[in-house]
Amino acid sequence: MSQDNLIKMECSQCHKLNYYSSKNKKILKTRLELKKFCPTCKKHTPHKETK
């Protein structure tokens, strides 16, 4: 993954950084939100893109 397209995904409940992903910033202007598994919460929660 290239560093300029790398984004961090944060759990919306416990606010831990669990995932790193990439996105095309020219096409997607809004913040990405995906439902992922959080190992701290031990359930599927919405993960939002952070700065």
N, C-alpha and C positions, 0 to 999 in steps of 0.2 A: 504494500500500500504506500502510495506517495504521501508525504507529510502535508502537502498543501490541501489535499482532499480529505484528510483524516478528521473525524469528529468523535467526541466523547458522548456516551449515553449514560444518563444518570437516572436512578430509580426515583419515581415520583413520591414514594412513601418513606423510604429510609435515607434517600439522598446520597447514596454511594455510587461511585463510578464503577460500573460493572462491565461495560462493553465499549469497544472501539469499532467504528465502522467508517465507510467512505461514502461520499455522495458527490454528485456533480453540482457544484455551487452556482454554475451559470444557468442551469435549468431550474433547480429547486431553490427558491428564494426564502421560503418559510422554513421554520424549524421542524425537524423530523421527529415523529413520535411513533414508537413501535411497542407492541406488547411483547415483553421478553421475560424470561425466568430470572428472578433475583435470588442468588444463593443466601443472602442475609435474611430476607423475608420468607424464603422457602415457598414461593408461589409466583405465579405469573402476574406481573404488574406493568403498567405503562412506563416506558423509559423515554425520556425527552433528551433532545440534543442540548448540550451545554456549550458555552463559549470556549 
